[in-house]
Structure formats: structure tokens, C-alpha cells
């Protein structure tokens, strides 16, 4: 559903709210992968503060998959040198 919303540039507020809830409440659906999806959705929605918190919650073992999002976040914040490093 969120993939389609990204492709069609629609908000899908209910799906986004559910994703946020699952990412911030540790439980059976809590995962690094969901945090990456949430980070992507936040960046697509123009958020610049919350994605960092989300990225920091990702485990060390999964951080290599998060580098593109760290770079994207740095670019959006006009931290170009930092973005290039990622």
C-alpha cells in the first residue's frame, strides 16, 4: 500500500499511522526493515527531524542498508559534504 502511495504520490495516512505505531512500539512486527520503510516515508513527506531518530533505532548489523537514507537525509538538510560521504 505504501509502495503504491509513493508511486502515485498519495498520502495513505492510515497505512503511515500504522507503520509509525508498529515502529515505535516494540512487538512482533518491530524490525529494522520497517524502520527503513518508515524513514523513506518520512523523507518522502518532507520530514527532516524524525527520520534521524528512526535511523538511529536501526541495529548496527543493518546500518549498511541505511546508508542511502542517511545520505538522503543529509542532502535534504543541505549537509552536502556529509551526504557525499554516504
ABEGO torsion letter per residue (X at the ends): XAAAAAAAGBAGAAAAAAAAAAAABBBAABBAAAAAAAAAAAAAAGBAAAAAAAAAABBAAAAAAAAAAAAAAAAAAGBAAAAAAX
